Amino acid sequence: MMAAGIPMVQSLEIVGNGHEKPAMQKLVLDIKSTIEGGSTLHEALAKHPLYFDDLFVNLVEAGEQAGALETLLDKIATYKEKTELIASNGWQAEVDRRLALDEYSKRRVRVEFRS
């Protein structure tokens, strides 16, 4: 949403109010409320160590200070997706899914997975 120019507080409200799980809704809206109270994003995230570890909070802080928060959040999301695929042994399914997309229909590739 940041790439679309939607302010962070408004984005958090949209995501929080639109989430079906009450616990996630509470988490997101609490982060939004903390930011509205004058805290930075990393300070708001740090209040929830069960969900955001020190590495994540420190990376967000670095992104805020460097003025590259949007880029950094995108990289973190990509990293999290890849680590979850590795942990769940879902790489093969993901490769198959992507190769089935029209944009890749004319391409050929050979992929080997080794443990």
Buried (B, 14 or more C-beta within 10 A) or exposed (E): EEEEEEEBEEBBBBBBEEBEEEEEBEBBBBBBBBBEEEBBBBBBBBEEEEEBEEEBBEBBBEBBEEEEBEEBBBEBEEEEEEEEBEEEEEEEEEBEEEBEEEEEEEEEEEEEEEE
